[in-house]
Amino acid sequence: MIQRVVNGTKLSAKLWLDEVEDSCMEQIVRLASLPYAFHHVAIMPDAHTGVGMPIGGVLATKGVVVPNAVGVDIGCGMCAVRTNLKASELERSDITSVMRHIRKNIPLGFDHRKMPMDESLLPEADFDKLPLLKNLKEAMLRQIGTLGGGNHFIEIQKDAANDDVWVMIHSGSRNVGLTIAKHYAKIAAEWCVKWHSETQPGLEFLPIEFDKGRNYLNEMNYCVEFALANRKLMMDIIMEGFRLIRPNVEFDEIINIAHNYAAFENHFGENVIVHRKGATRARLGEIGIIPGSMGTKSFIVEGLGNPESFLSCSHGAGRRLSRAMARETLSLEEECQKMDEKGIIHGMRRDGLDEAPGAYKDIDSVMQFESDLVKPVVELLPMAVVKG
């Protein structure tokens, strides 16, 4: 439910949370002061400070696209698959076997593949319309099927209600998307200075009627597709790992959602560009994914189609502590103990404290704040996690 309404100089921001850090609130007010913002700004319950715009924000615009309102990991999102296995039928050694297979075959963190993958794995495109990406094919072939670092993860989970085993992946477009994002953010900043355009720091824009704006949209959309192809390849590899322990295992169709992108949509009677940065689309009846932290539950959800959020919901629990604050204040022993007591296989290290469960908001509170945006349909508990 909407907890607060904050006014900028142009329009209002509607917040599905009650407490907001000062730096995040400053960004929210700036969003609501943009001359090209449409109707209102929607802030999801997992919101926290980002670059230019809060992560967990939804911004609709007229006639312009804002690279930093999409973010640097274009197309970042989630995939989830249900298996026909029951968690109670798996030994701990079965799960560790799958985890070893994952670590052996999926490069983690900043690692790329030593040899390029087959070009058939890339989404099809007219690369003549992709001025940067046409020169990044080699990079894409070395980065596809790789997890990345930060908050990206692979989890083996179980349904809290019926014990079904699930696989969940969080990853994006890797360094390819970062390259596109930084390139066009720089062009947008230069364009706004050149034409003395009214904007806010970090929220420079590109008009979509000009080549640079259209080029960004084309390359952004391809990065969204590349991010999905990246997750699909990792899911195929994980499925291979399960077949090594259970040859007859079966998998449902993949559930996929992206949470860093911009799209043409119609809201409040107008055709606009909706930027979701750390936010998930939640149309009526649409199935989505909202993960918690590596030590807490995640949810498969069904969208309720709330127009006030531009048909959106949160993309996760959201950070409670900055990465620096988490490393300074959290105890490795206490964070490990919390997961060990739940039987979670995790491999938590001191340099990963910024991704510890204590660094994130309470997922149940987040879900309660957005009870008018989505309804949970499956509650998933972590059994094992690989972090980038």
C-alpha positions as CSV (number, residue, x, y, z in Angstrom):
1,M,0.0,0.0,0.0
2,I,1.1,3.6,-0.6
3,Q,2.8,4.7,2.6
4,R,3.9,8.2,1.7
5,V,3.5,10.9,-1.0
6,V,6.4,13.2,-1.6
7,N,6.2,16.3,-3.9
8,G,8.9,17.4,-6.3
9,T,8.7,20.7,-8.2
10,K,6.8,19.1,-11.1
11,L,4.8,16.1,-9.8
12,S,4.5,13.7,-6.8
13,A,6.3,10.5,-5.9
14,K,4.2,7.7,-4.4
15,L,6.2,5.5,-2.0
16,W,5.3,1.9,-1.1
17,L,7.6,2.0,2.0
18,D,7.7,4.1,5.1
19,E,11.4,4.6,5.9
20,V,13.8,6.0,3.3
21,E,17.5,6.9,3.7
22,D,18.3,10.6,3.2
23,S,20.3,10.1,0.0
24,C,17.5,8.0,-1.5
25,M,14.9,10.7,-0.6
26,E,17.0,13.3,-2.4
27,Q,17.0,11.2,-5.5
28,I,13.2,10.7,-5.2
29,V,12.6,14.4,-5.1
30,R,14.9,15.0,-8.1
31,L,12.9,12.4,-10.1
32,A,9.7,14.2,-9.2
33,S,11.2,17.4,-10.4
34,L,12.2,16.3,-13.9
35,P,10.5,18.3,-16.6
36,Y,10.0,15.2,-18.8
37,A,8.6,13.0,-16.0
38,F,5.0,11.8,-16.5
39,H,2.0,11.7,-14.1
40,H,4.0,10.6,-10.9
41,V,7.0,8.6,-9.8
42,A,6.5,5.2,-8.2
43,I,9.0,4.0,-5.5
44,M,8.9,0.3,-4.6
45,P,9.4,-1.1,-1.0
46,D,12.9,-2.4,-1.7
47,A,14.1,1.1,-2.8
48,H,17.6,2.3,-1.9
49,T,20.1,4.8,-3.3
50,G,21.4,4.2,-6.8
51,V,23.2,6.2,-9.5
52,G,21.0,9.1,-10.4
53,M,17.8,7.3,-9.6
54,P,16.9,5.0,-6.7
55,I,17.1,1.2,-7.3
56,G,13.5,0.2,-6.8
57,G,12.2,3.2,-8.8
58,V,9.7,3.5,-11.7
59,L,9.9,6.5,-13.9
60,A,7.6,7.2,-16.9
61,T,8.7,9.8,-19.5
62,K,7.4,11.5,-22.6
63,G,9.6,11.5,-25.6
64,V,13.0,10.8,-23.9
65,V,14.9,7.9,-22.5
66,V,17.2,8.2,-19.5
67,P,20.1,5.7,-19.5
68,N,20.7,6.0,-15.7
69,A,17.0,5.3,-15.0
70,V,17.7,1.9,-16.5
71,G,21.0,1.3,-14.8
72,V,24.4,-0.2,-15.7
73,D,23.3,-3.9,-15.7
74,I,20.8,-3.6,-18.5
75,G,18.4,-6.5,-18.6
76,C,19.4,-7.8,-15.2
77,G,16.7,-10.1,-13.9
78,M,15.6,-13.5,-12.6
79,C,14.9,-17.0,-13.9
80,A,13.2,-19.7,-11.9
81,V,12.4,-23.4,-12.7
82,R,10.5,-26.0,-10.8
83,T,11.7,-29.6,-10.9
84,N,9.8,-32.8,-10.1
85,L,12.2,-33.6,-7.3
86,K,11.3,-33.4,-3.6
87,A,13.8,-31.8,-1.3
88,S,13.3,-34.6,1.3
89,E,14.5,-37.1,-1.3
90,L,17.8,-35.4,-1.8
91,E,20.9,-36.1,0.3
92,R,23.2,-33.2,1.2
93,S,25.8,-34.9,-1.0
94,D,23.4,-34.7,-3.9
95,I,23.1,-30.9,-3.5
96,T,26.9,-30.4,-3.0
97,S,27.4,-32.5,-6.2
98,V,25.2,-30.1,-8.2
99,M,27.0,-27.1,-6.6
100,R,30.4,-28.5,-7.6
101,H,29.0,-28.9,-11.2
102,I,27.9,-25.3,-11.1
103,R,31.2,-23.9,-9.9
104,K,33.1,-26.0,-12.4
105,N,31.1,-25.0,-15.5
106,I,29.8,-21.5,-14.8
107,P,32.4,-18.7,-14.4
108,L,31.6,-16.6,-11.3
109,G,32.4,-13.0,-10.3
110,F,34.4,-11.1,-12.8
111,D,35.5,-14.3,-14.6
112,H,34.7,-14.8,-18.3
113,R,35.0,-17.9,-20.4
114,K,38.5,-18.7,-21.7
115,M,37.1,-19.8,-25.0
116,P,34.2,-18.1,-26.8
117,M,30.9,-20.0,-27.0
118,D,29.0,-20.8,-30.2
119,E,27.5,-17.8,-31.9
120,S,24.1,-19.6,-32.2
121,L,23.6,-18.9,-28.5
122,L,23.3,-15.2,-29.1
123,P,19.9,-13.6,-29.7
124,E,19.4,-12.9,-33.4
125,A,19.6,-9.2,-34.5
126,D,20.4,-6.8,-37.3
127,F,23.7,-5.8,-36.0
128,D,23.9,-2.9,-38.5
129,K,21.4,-1.2,-36.2
130,L,23.6,-1.9,-33.1
131,P,26.6,0.4,-33.6
132,L,28.4,-0.7,-30.4
133,L,27.2,-4.2,-30.0
134,K,28.3,-5.3,-33.5
135,N,31.9,-4.8,-32.2
136,L,31.3,-6.7,-29.0
137,K,30.4,-10.2,-30.3
138,E,33.6,-11.7,-29.1
139,A,33.0,-10.2,-25.6
140,M,29.4,-11.6,-25.6
141,L,30.5,-15.1,-26.6
142,R,33.0,-15.1,-23.6
143,Q,30.5,-13.7,-21.2
144,I,27.4,-15.7,-22.0
145,G,26.6,-18.3,-19.4
146,T,28.5,-16.5,-16.7
147,L,27.1,-15.3,-13.4
148,G,28.8,-12.0,-12.6
149,G,29.5,-10.5,-9.1
150,G,27.8,-8.4,-6.5
151,N,24.2,-9.6,-5.7
152,H,24.0,-12.1,-8.5
153,F,23.3,-15.6,-7.4
154,I,22.3,-19.2,-8.2
155,E,20.1,-20.9,-5.6
156,I,18.7,-24.3,-5.1
157,Q,15.4,-23.9,-3.2
158,K,12.5,-25.8,-1.9
159,D,8.8,-25.0,-1.9
160,A,7.8,-24.4,1.7
161,A,4.4,-25.9,1.1
162,N,5.0,-29.1,-0.9
163,D,8.8,-29.6,-0.8
164,D,9.3,-29.2,-4.6
165,V,12.9,-28.4,-5.6
166,W,13.4,-25.2,-7.5
167,V,16.4,-23.5,-9.2
168,M,16.6,-19.7,-9.2
169,I,19.2,-17.4,-11.0
170,H,19.8,-13.7,-10.7
171,S,22.1,-12.3,-13.4
172,G,22.2,-9.7,-16.2
173,S,24.1,-8.6,-19.3
174,R,27.5,-8.7,-17.7
175,N,30.2,-6.2,-18.9
176,V,28.5,-5.9,-22.3
177,G,25.5,-4.1,-20.7
178,L,27.8,-2.0,-18.6
179,T,29.6,-0.8,-21.7
180,I,26.4,0.2,-23.4
181,A,25.0,1.9,-20.3
182,K,28.2,4.0,-19.7
183,H,28.5,5.0,-23.4
184,Y,25.0,6.3,-23.7
185,A,24.9,7.9,-20.3
186,K,28.0,9.9,-21.3
187,I,26.3,10.9,-24.6
188,A,23.2,12.0,-22.7
189,A,25.2,14.1,-20.4
190,E,27.0,15.8,-23.3
191,W,23.7,16.3,-25.2
192,C,22.0,18.0,-22.2
193,V,25.0,20.3,-21.7
194,K,25.2,21.2,-25.4
195,W,21.5,22.1,-25.6
196,H,21.2,23.6,-22.1
197,S,18.5,21.1,-21.3
198,E,16.8,21.2,-18.0
199,T,17.4,18.0,-16.0
200,Q,18.8,16.7,-12.7
201,P,22.3,15.4,-11.9
202,G,22.8,11.8,-13.2
203,L,19.4,11.9,-15.0
204,E,20.4,13.2,-18.3
205,F,18.3,12.1,-21.2
206,L,18.3,11.3,-25.0
207,P,15.3,12.3,-27.2
208,I,14.0,9.2,-28.9
209,E,13.3,11.2,-32.1
210,F,17.1,11.5,-32.6
211,D,19.5,8.7,-33.7
212,K,21.3,8.5,-30.4
213,G,18.1,7.9,-28.5
214,R,16.9,5.3,-31.0
215,N,20.3,3.6,-30.9
216,Y,20.3,3.4,-27.1
217,L,16.8,1.8,-27.2
218,N,17.9,-0.7,-29.8
219,E,21.1,-1.7,-28.0
220,M,19.3,-1.7,-24.6
221,N,16.7,-4.1,-25.9
222,Y,19.4,-6.4,-27.3
223,C,21.1,-6.4,-23.9
224,V,17.8,-7.4,-22.3
225,E,17.7,-10.4,-24.7
226,F,21.3,-11.2,-24.1
227,A,20.8,-11.2,-20.4
228,L,18.0,-13.7,-20.8
229,A,20.2,-15.8,-23.1
230,N,22.9,-15.7,-20.4
231,R,20.5,-16.9,-17.7
232,K,19.1,-19.6,-20.0
233,L,22.5,-21.0,-20.7
234,M,23.3,-21.1,-17.0
235,M,20.0,-22.9,-16.3
236,D,20.9,-25.5,-19.0
237,I,24.2,-26.1,-17.2
238,I,22.5,-26.5,-13.8
239,M,20.0,-28.9,-15.3
240,E,22.9,-31.0,-16.5
241,G,24.2,-31.0,-13.0
242,F,20.8,-32.3,-11.7
243,R,20.7,-35.0,-14.4
244,L,24.0,-36.3,-13.1
245,I,22.4,-37.2,-9.8
246,R,18.9,-37.9,-11.0
247,P,18.8,-38.9,-14.7
248,N,15.0,-38.8,-14.9
249,V,14.6,-35.4,-13.4
250,E,12.0,-33.2,-15.2
251,F,11.9,-29.4,-15.4
252,D,9.0,-27.0,-15.9
253,E,9.2,-24.1,-18.3
254,I,11.4,-21.2,-17.2
255,I,9.8,-18.2,-15.5
256,N,11.8,-15.1,-16.5
257,I,11.5,-11.4,-15.5
258,A,13.8,-8.5,-16.1
259,H,14.1,-5.6,-13.7
260,N,16.5,-3.1,-15.4
261,Y,15.0,-1.8,-18.7
262,A,12.8,0.8,-20.4
263,A,9.7,0.0,-22.5
264,F,7.0,1.7,-24.5
265,E,3.7,1.3,-22.6
266,N,0.4,3.0,-22.2
267,H,-0.5,4.4,-18.8
268,F,-3.2,6.9,-17.7
269,G,-4.3,7.2,-21.4
270,E,-0.8,8.2,-22.7
271,N,1.9,6.4,-24.6
272,V,5.1,6.7,-22.4
273,I,8.4,5.1,-21.8
274,V,8.5,3.3,-18.5
275,H,11.9,3.0,-16.9
276,R,12.1,0.2,-14.3
277,K,15.4,0.3,-12.4
278,G,15.3,-2.6,-9.8
279,A,11.6,-3.0,-10.4
280,T,9.5,-5.8,-12.0
281,R,6.5,-5.5,-14.2
282,A,3.4,-6.9,-12.5
283,R,0.5,-6.9,-14.9
284,L,-2.8,-8.5,-13.8
285,G,-2.1,-12.2,-13.6
286,E,1.6,-11.9,-14.7
287,I,3.9,-14.4,-12.9
288,G,7.0,-12.8,-11.4
289,I,9.9,-13.5,-9.0
290,I,10.8,-11.6,-5.8
291,P,13.9,-12.9,-4.1
292,G,15.0,-12.3,-0.5
293,S,18.6,-12.6,0.6
294,M,20.9,-15.7,0.6
295,G,19.6,-16.7,4.0
296,T,15.9,-15.9,3.6
297,K,12.8,-16.9,1.6
298,S,12.0,-15.9,-2.0
299,F,8.6,-15.7,-3.7
300,I,7.0,-16.6,-7.0
301,V,4.2,-13.9,-7.3
302,E,1.2,-13.0,-9.4
303,G,0.8,-9.4,-10.5
304,L,-2.4,-7.5,-9.4
305,G,-2.1,-4.9,-12.2
306,N,-2.1,-1.8,-9.9
307,P,-2.1,1.3,-12.2
308,E,-0.7,3.5,-9.5
309,S,2.7,1.6,-9.6
310,F,2.7,1.6,-13.4
311,L,1.9,-2.1,-13.1
312,S,5.2,-2.7,-11.2
313,C,6.4,-4.3,-8.0
314,S,9.7,-4.7,-6.2
315,H,12.6,-6.8,-7.6
316,G,13.8,-8.1,-4.3
317,A,14.2,-7.4,-0.6
318,G,16.4,-4.3,-1.2
319,R,19.5,-3.3,0.7
320,R,19.2,-2.2,4.3
321,L,22.9,-1.5,4.6
322,S,25.3,-0.1,2.1
323,R,28.1,-2.4,1.0
324,A,30.6,-0.5,3.0
325,M,28.4,-0.4,6.1
326,A,27.7,-4.1,5.9
327,R,31.4,-5.0,5.7
328,E,32.1,-2.7,8.7
329,T,29.2,-3.7,11.0
330,L,28.1,-7.3,10.3
331,S,29.7,-10.3,11.9
332,L,30.8,-13.1,9.6
333,E,30.3,-15.7,12.4
334,E,26.8,-14.5,13.2
335,E,25.7,-14.3,9.5
336,C,27.1,-17.8,8.9
337,Q,25.5,-19.2,12.0
338,K,22.0,-18.0,10.8
339,M,22.4,-19.9,7.6
340,D,24.0,-22.9,9.1
341,E,21.1,-23.3,11.5
342,K,18.8,-23.5,8.5
343,G,21.0,-26.1,6.8
344,I,21.8,-23.7,3.9
345,I,25.0,-24.6,1.9
346,H,26.5,-21.2,1.3
347,G,30.3,-20.8,1.4
348,M,30.0,-17.3,3.0
349,R,33.4,-15.5,3.3
350,R,34.4,-12.2,5.0
351,D,34.8,-10.4,1.6
352,G,31.1,-11.3,0.9
353,L,29.6,-9.7,4.0
354,D,28.1,-7.0,1.8
355,E,25.8,-9.8,0.5
356,A,25.0,-11.3,3.9
357,P,21.3,-11.7,4.9
358,G,21.8,-8.9,7.5
359,A,22.6,-6.4,4.7
360,Y,19.1,-6.7,3.3
361,K,15.6,-5.6,4.4
362,D,13.1,-8.1,5.8
363,I,11.4,-9.7,2.9
364,D,8.2,-10.3,4.7
365,S,7.9,-6.5,5.4
366,V,8.6,-5.8,1.8
367,M,5.9,-8.2,0.7
368,Q,3.4,-6.6,3.1
369,F,4.1,-3.1,1.8
370,E,3.3,-4.3,-1.8
371,S,0.3,-6.5,-1.0
372,D,-1.7,-4.3,-3.5
373,L,0.8,-4.9,-6.2
374,V,1.3,-8.7,-6.1
375,K,0.2,-11.8,-4.3
376,P,2.5,-14.6,-3.4
377,V,1.8,-18.0,-5.0
378,V,4.9,-20.0,-4.0
379,E,7.2,-19.4,-1.0
380,L,10.7,-20.7,-1.6
381,L,13.3,-21.5,1.1
382,P,17.0,-21.6,0.2
383,M,18.9,-25.0,0.4
384,A,22.1,-23.9,-1.3
385,V,23.5,-20.7,-2.8
386,V,26.3,-19.7,-5.0
387,K,27.2,-16.0,-5.0
388,G,29.2,-14.2,-7.6
